[in-house]
Amino acid sequence: MSRKKPGVIGILTGGGDVPGLNPAIRAVTIRALREGYKVIGLRRGWAGVTEIIRDKGTDNSNNYQFLTEEIVSRAGRTGGTFLHTSRTKPSKMNKDDVPVHLKDKYNADENDLTPEVLKNLDWLGVDYLIPIGGDDTLSYAVRLYQEGLKVIAIPKTMDNDVPGTDYCIGFSTCVTRTIALTNSLRTIAGSHERFLVLEVFGRYAGFTAMLPTMAGAAHRCVIPEYKFNIEKLTELLIYDRNHNPSHYSVVLVSEGAMFEGGEMVFADRSTDAYGHARLGGIGDLVELSAKHNNGKTINTIDQKLGYMVRGGDPDAIDSVVPMAFGNLALDLLLKSLHGRLVVLKNGRYDNMPLDVVTGTKKVVNVDHFYDIERYRPKYENFEMKPLFIMTSEG
């Protein structure tokens, strides 16, 4: 194992928070410090890196901090990210989001602040960068690597949709929470003999709906990878309800699932701050239920699980995997291997070229894993499948 003189490692978390980020920061920091490196925590994802003012007399404590074992050990067992996070992407920054001290220089409607990011990292003395994030955060890491920065990335997203890896930090806790919350809501659905429709994360990939359904949390699930027929779903849910002694049925709906014809499921046609369609309201299920239920409508409990599945402490897998990912990143750094993504593939820890993040998409393989007639996962041959069944190659 070749060794160079230890330098400075920068670490950041970007995108949505998930349980498991603090254990990953802890793993990287403790290993790095013991190997003789200094570690700088870059705060609020790419936002902190962008907003640094290169002046030693300026207070940049909101943008970065030096990490110690004491700091990371205290936070390492908790959820969220103590470094904080943002959805900032410096290569495509709106005029209104440009830091005040840079507004004169960057005043187009959309701005690329990458030159400032590179200067800021150099000013901090960062020799190596370890970003932890999903495909948006890591796609910008690819850009920095192409600009010459030494980058080793760690995949994180509860949607589990970062290409190249079977597992992303946050996914197991998301599945665990989804199952637990669904089971809690069953008592209400059963008491009132209703449909229970639960919306879960997954704008482009349906893993967070598939795995809980496969584990028995729901009768059906609809996912972004396959446009479904609302009348058929209603008929299936009535069948499930009629064959359930407690007279209710459950469907998990990925937030990005769509009706046949192109409409995002249950959309009210308004958009959020990012331009994404807002989701909610499922009157069509109630309206159609009478047709398949002897003229009687069936009321619906419509619940977004939302942030409940990403809050709180990590489960066992999201405590162990971040520890391993952090140490894998340091293994690569010590071997002078950069431009890599640490991964789990077929139950084994490994690494892949970082540009796999931008070179492909990771979604549910409908032919292999989704029953388009029954709107639920397929149960076929599980032999030699990885822990969470569906791999990065589908």
N, C-alpha and C positions, 0 to 999 in steps of 0.2 A: 504494500500500500504506500504509494508515494505521498510525501507530505511537503507542503510549502509553508512558509512562515505564516502563522495564523493572522487573520485580518478581521474585518468587520462584516457581520451578517445583518442584513435588514430583513425583518419579517412583518407581514401585514395580513389582515383578513378583509376580504371584500365581498360585496353582495349581501344577501340575507344572512342573518345570524342563524346558527344551528348549534345544538349541543354537540360538543366534541372539539370545538375550536380552541378553547383554553387548554385542554389536555395536549393538543398538537403544539401550541405555543410553548407550553411547559417542556415537552419532549425535546423540541429543537433547542431551546435556550439552555437547559441543563447540560445536554450533551455538548453543545458548542462551547459553553463556558469551561467545561472540564477539558476540552481539547485546546483551550487557550485562546479562543475567539472572543471578541466583544459582540454583543447583540443589541441592536437598536430595534425597538418596537415602533413601527410606523403607524400612526394613529388614523382611524377613520378611513381605512383602505387607501385607494389612490387619491382621495381628497387631501389627506394629510401631506402626502408627498408633493402634491401640486401647490399647496398653500404655504410651504416653507419660504421664509424670507431669508436670503443668504446674507445675514448680518449677525455677527457674534453678539452684538448688543441688543438684538431683538429676542423677545420671549417666544420661542417656538414650542413651548411645552404642550400646546394643544395639538401639535403635529407629529411629535416623536418623543420617545423616552428610552433611556438605557435600561435594559432588563437585567435583573439579578435572580438568583435562585429563590430568594425570599419572596419576591414579587410574584413569580410564576407559580411557585408551590402553593401560595395562598389561593390563587385563582384556578389552579389546574383541575380541581374536582368539580367545578361549577359549570353551568351552562352559559350560553352567550359568548361574547368576546370582550375581554376587559380592554383590548386595544380599540374597541368600537369599530364600526364599519360604515360603508356608504356604497352607493351604486354609481359613483363617479367613474367616468371613462375619459381620461385626459385627452385621448386622440379625437374625441367628438364631444367637445364641451360647448354648451350653449353660451351665448354672450352674457346672459344674466348670471351664470354660474362661475365665470372667470373671477379669480381672486382680485380683490380691489387693487393691489399693487401691480397687477399685470393688465388691467383693463385698457390702458393706453396702447399697449403693444398688441393685444389680442382683442379685436373689436368686431370681427366678422360674426355673422349669425351662428356659425359653427366653427370651432377653433381646435387646432391640434397643439396641445401644450407639451408634447413629448420632449422637445428641446429643454424646456424648463425642468421637467422631471429628471432628465439625465443630469443636468447641472446640479440639481438639488441633491441627488444621490451622491454625486461626486463630492459636493461640498460637505456632506455628512461623512465622507470617507467609506461609504458602503462598497465592499468588494463583491459581495454575493447577495442575491435577493431570493427570499423564499416566500412567495405569495401563496395564500390559502384561499381558494375560492372556486366558484363555478365557471361555466364556459365564458361568461362575460368578463369576469375578473382575469381569467387565465388567458383569454385571447389577447388582452393587452400585455400580459406577460410575454407572450410570443413576440409581440412587436418590440418590446425592450430587449429581448434576446437577439432579435435580428439587428438591433442597433448596437450590439456588442456587449450588453450586460450579461453577467454570469447568473443564470436563473435556474432554480430547481423548484418545481411547483408541486403543491399538494391539493388533491381534488376534494371539494366540499360542495354538497348541495343535497337537500333532503329529497329532491326529485330524482336523484341518482342518475342523472343524464349527462355527466361529463364523459365524452368519448375516450376509449382506450383503457378504461378501468371498469371492473365489475362492481366496485363499491366506492361510494363517496361518503365522506364524513357527514353525519346527520341523518342518513337514511334509516338506519336501524331504529333510532329513537323515534323518528317520524312514524314508522310502521307500528312500533310498540304503543305509542300514544294513540294512534288511529284505532287500533284494536280495543284499547281500554276505553276510549271515549265512546266508541260505537256500542260496546257492551253496556256502558252506563245509560245510554239513551234508549236501549231496547225496552227498559221498563216503562218508559213513556209511550213508546210506539205500541207496546203490547196492551197497556192499560186502555188506550183509546182505539185500538184496532186500526192503525193507520199505516200508510207508507212512511218509511223513514229514509229520507234522501239527504245524504251527507256529501257536501262538497269538500274535496281534498286538493292539496297542491298538485301541480302537474300541468303546466300550460302546453308543453309540447310532447311530453312523455308520460305514460300512464302507470309507471312502476308503483307509485304510492297508492293507487287504487287496486292494482293487481295483487300485490302481496297480501294485504289484509283480507281481501276477498278469498284468496287461495287458502288463507289460514282460518277461514270460516267466519269472519266478522260480518260479511254481507252475502246476500243471495246473488246479487248481480253487481257488475261494475261497467261503466262506460268510460272510454279512454280517448285521447286525442287522435290516436293512430287509426281509428275506424269510425266513420260517420254512422250513427245509429238512427233507427226509425223510432220515433217517440211513441207511436201507437203500439209497435211491437214490444217496446220496453214496458208500457203500461200493462199489456196483456200478460207478460211474464211475471210482473210484480203481483198481479191479481192471482195468478196461478200459485206463486209462492205463499201469498197470504192465505189462500184457501187451504193450502196443505200444511200450514203451520198451526199447531194446537193453540198457540197464543194469538193467532189471527192478525199478524202484521208481516211486513216484508221490508227488506233493507237493500238499498242500492248505494254504492259509492260512485261519485261523479268526479272525474278529473276536471279541474277548472277549465281546461282547454278542449274538452269534448264538444263535438258538434253534431247537430241534427243532419240528416240527409238534406241536401239542398244548400248547405254551406253556413247556416247560422250557428254561432257559438251557443252551446246549450244554455237554456234558461237566461239568455242575455236580455238586459233592458235597453241595450243599444247606446248607452252612455259609455264614456271612457274615463280611465284614471289619469294621473299626472304623466304617466309614461305613454299614453296613447293606447293602452290595452283596453279591450272591452271589459266593462264591469259585468259581473255575473250575479245572478240571483233571481228569485221568483220562479215558481214552477207550476203555474196555473194550468198548463196544458195537461199535466198528469191527472189533476183532479177532474178537469173537463172531460178527458177521454175515459176516465175510469168507469163511468156509468155505462158506456157502450159495452163493456166486457164484464159488468157486474150486475146484470139484471136491472139496469136502469138506475141503480143507486150509486151515487158518487162516494168516493173514498177520500177522506181528508189526508193531508200530507204534513209531516213534520219536516221542515226544510232548514237545515243547519249547516253553516260553514264551520268546519273545524279550525281552519285558519291558523292563527298564531298559537293556539293551544297545543299543536303538535310540535312546535319548534321552541317552546318555552321550557324552562326547568333544566334539571341536571341531565347529563348524558346517561344512557343505559350502559350495560357492560360492554357491548361491541363498540359503542362510540366512546368508550374510555380506553379500550385496548388498541383499536385500529389507529387512532391518532398518535398514540405513543409509538407504534411501529412505523407509521408514515414519517413522523418527525425524525426518528433515528435513521430511516432509509435515506431521507434527504441529506443528513450529515454524512452517511456512508458515501453517497455520490460526491458530495463536496470534497471529502478527504481524498477521493480518487481523481479529483480534478475533472469530473464529468458534469457538464452543464447542459442546459437546454433539454432537461429531462422532466418527466412527470412521474411521480411515484404512484404505483398502482397495485391493486389486487386483481389477479387474473387466475380463474380456475382454482381458487383457494390458496394461491401462492403470492407472496409479495414480490414485486418486480418493478421495473421502470420502463417507460416508453419515451420516444421522442416527443418533446413538448408540443410540436406543431400538429400532433394528432387531434388536439383540441379544436383546431380550426379546419382540419381536413375532412371531417366527417360529422355525422349526427348519431346520437345514441337514443334509440327509441325501442319500444316493445315490438318484437317480431311477431306480427299478428298471425302469420301462417303457423308458427311454431307454438305460440303460447296463448292465443285468444280464440275462444269459440264464438264466431260471428253469428251463429244461430241462437246461442243461449246467453250471449252477453256476459260471459264469465271466463275465468282462466281455464285452459285445458289441463286435464290431469292425465298425463301420459307417462312416458318413461323418465324416471328421475335418476336413473343410474348414471354416476359420474358427473352429475350436475353440480355446480358450485352451491355454496350456502344459500344464496338468495335466488337460485334457480336460473334466472335470466342473465346472460353474460353481456359483455360489451359488444360482442359480435352478433348478438341476438340468439 
